[in-house]
């Protein structure tokens, strides 16, 4: 039986980097701080399941640059033009 839920975002989708919701500050927050508010395109994503919960991790190409960052699903939202 497949209990994996679908990812919220898809490859090629434009997203905006946002602070993580409902979490206290973590070391990963400092890593993305300079990108908050910037938009980018999802180049790839992966899921992990430590126990029973599934977490999605996305690789985002920032703007038109070649710079790529890795974020958790709660650190992005759909980009609205």
C-alpha positions as CSV (number, residue, x, y, z in Angstrom):
1,X,0.0,0.0,0.0
2,X,1.4,3.4,-1.0
3,X,0.9,5.9,1.9
4,X,3.1,8.7,0.3
5,X,1.1,11.9,-0.2
6,X,1.7,14.0,-3.3
7,X,4.1,16.9,-3.1
8,X,2.6,20.4,-2.9
9,X,4.8,21.8,-5.6
10,X,6.1,20.4,-9.0
11,X,9.3,20.7,-11.0
12,X,9.4,23.9,-13.1
13,X,7.0,25.7,-10.7
14,X,7.9,29.2,-9.6
15,X,8.0,29.7,-5.9
16,X,9.0,32.4,-3.3
17,X,11.3,31.7,-0.4
18,X,9.5,32.4,2.9
19,X,10.4,31.9,6.6
20,X,9.3,28.4,7.9
21,X,5.9,28.4,9.5
22,X,5.2,27.2,13.0
23,X,8.8,26.4,13.9
24,X,11.3,28.0,16.1
25,X,14.5,29.2,14.5
26,X,16.8,26.4,13.3
27,X,20.2,26.3,11.7
28,X,18.6,25.9,8.2
29,X,16.8,29.2,8.7
30,X,20.1,31.1,8.7
31,X,21.1,29.3,5.5
32,X,18.1,30.7,3.6
33,X,17.8,34.1,5.3
34,X,19.5,36.0,2.4
35,X,17.0,34.5,0.0
36,X,13.8,35.3,1.8
37,X,11.4,37.1,-0.5
38,X,13.2,36.0,-3.6
39,X,11.6,33.8,-6.2
40,X,13.0,30.9,-8.1
41,X,12.1,27.7,-10.0
42,X,11.9,24.2,-8.6
43,X,14.5,22.1,-10.4
44,X,14.0,18.9,-8.4
45,X,12.5,17.6,-5.2
46,X,12.8,14.5,-2.9
47,X,10.9,13.1,-0.1
48,X,12.1,11.4,3.1
49,X,10.0,9.5,5.6
50,X,11.6,9.3,9.1
51,X,8.9,7.2,10.8
52,X,5.4,7.8,9.6
53,X,5.5,11.4,8.3
54,X,6.6,12.3,4.8
55,X,8.8,15.5,4.3
56,X,9.5,17.1,0.9
57,X,12.8,18.8,0.2
58,X,13.1,21.0,-2.9
59,X,16.1,22.3,-4.9
60,X,15.3,25.8,-6.1
61,X,17.2,27.8,-8.7
62,X,17.1,31.4,-7.5
63,X,16.0,34.0,-10.1
64,X,17.8,33.7,-13.4
65,X,21.1,32.8,-11.8
66,X,22.7,29.4,-11.6
67,X,22.6,29.6,-7.7
68,X,20.6,26.7,-6.3
69,X,19.5,26.2,-2.7
70,X,17.7,23.4,-0.9
71,X,14.7,24.1,1.2
72,X,11.9,22.3,3.1
73,X,8.4,22.5,1.8
74,X,7.3,24.9,4.5
75,X,10.0,27.4,3.4
76,X,8.4,28.1,0.0
77,X,5.1,29.2,-1.3
78,X,3.6,29.4,-4.9
79,X,4.9,32.6,-6.6
80,X,2.1,35.0,-7.6
81,X,2.9,37.3,-10.5
